[in-house]
């Protein structure tokens, strides 16, 4: 698998909690989008693990094409309809 699967063409709004760790799915295969459930094994992809610095709403990329990594930058708007 050389390219991630587009899980959705819209960001996932998640209220993160200060100090809590999260693992964002980078492959698009997880059934627990936008977070990792281990389905990346054997694909060459790994989750992006981070700790929330503050409690706030975050918009996580689900198309897996954002230039902002795990945070949505609107790239899903430029994907072809069949992506």
C-alpha positions in Angstrom: 0.0 0.0 0.0 1.8 3.2 -1.2 -1.1 5.7 -0.8 -3.5 6.1 2.1 -7.2 5.3 1.6 -9.6 8.2 1.7 -11.7 7.4 4.8 -14.0 10.4 4.3 -14.1 13.7 2.4 -14.8 15.8 5.5 -12.9 16.4 8.7 -13.9 14.8 12.0 -14.5 17.3 14.7 -13.2 15.9 18.0 -13.1 17.5 21.4 -9.7 16.6 22.7 -8.7 16.7 26.4 -5.6 18.4 27.7 -2.9 15.8 28.6 -4.6 12.9 26.8 -2.8 10.9 24.1 -4.4 10.3 20.7 -3.3 8.1 17.8 -4.4 9.5 14.4 -4.9 7.0 11.6 -2.6 7.8 8.7 -3.5 4.9 6.4 -7.3 5.4 6.2 -8.1 1.8 6.9 -9.2 2.2 10.6 -12.8 1.6 11.3 -12.4 4.0 14.3 -11.7 7.1 12.2 -10.1 9.4 12.7 -8.1 7.3 15.1 -6.0 4.2 14.7 -7.4 0.7 15.4 -4.3 -1.2 14.2 -5.5 -2.0 10.7 -2.3 -0.3 9.3 -0.2 -3.4 10.2 1.8 -4.6 7.2 1.0 -1.4 5.1 4.1 0.6 5.9 1.9 3.3 7.6 2.1 4.1 11.3 -0.3 6.2 13.4 0.6 9.7 14.4 0.6 9.8 18.2 0.2 13.2 20.0 -0.7 14.6 23.4 -3.3 17.4 23.5 -1.8 20.5 24.9 -5.2 21.9 25.8 -8.8 20.9 25.8 -10.3 22.1 22.5 -12.1 21.1 19.3 -9.8 19.8 16.6 -10.7 19.0 13.0 -8.9 15.8 12.1 -8.2 15.0 8.4 -10.0 11.9 7.2 -9.0 12.2 3.5 -5.3 11.6 4.5 -4.1 14.2 2.0 -3.8 17.3 4.3 -0.5 19.3 4.2 -1.2 19.9 7.9 -0.7 16.2 8.7 -3.5 15.1 11.1 -5.3 18.4 11.0 -7.6 19.2 8.1 -6.5 21.9 5.6 -9.4 21.5 3.1 -7.5 19.2 0.8 -10.6 17.0 0.6 -12.2 19.7 -1.5 -9.7 19.1 -4.3 -10.0 15.3 -4.5 -11.6 13.7 -7.5 -15.2 12.4 -7.0 -13.9 8.8 -7.2 -11.3 9.2 -4.5 
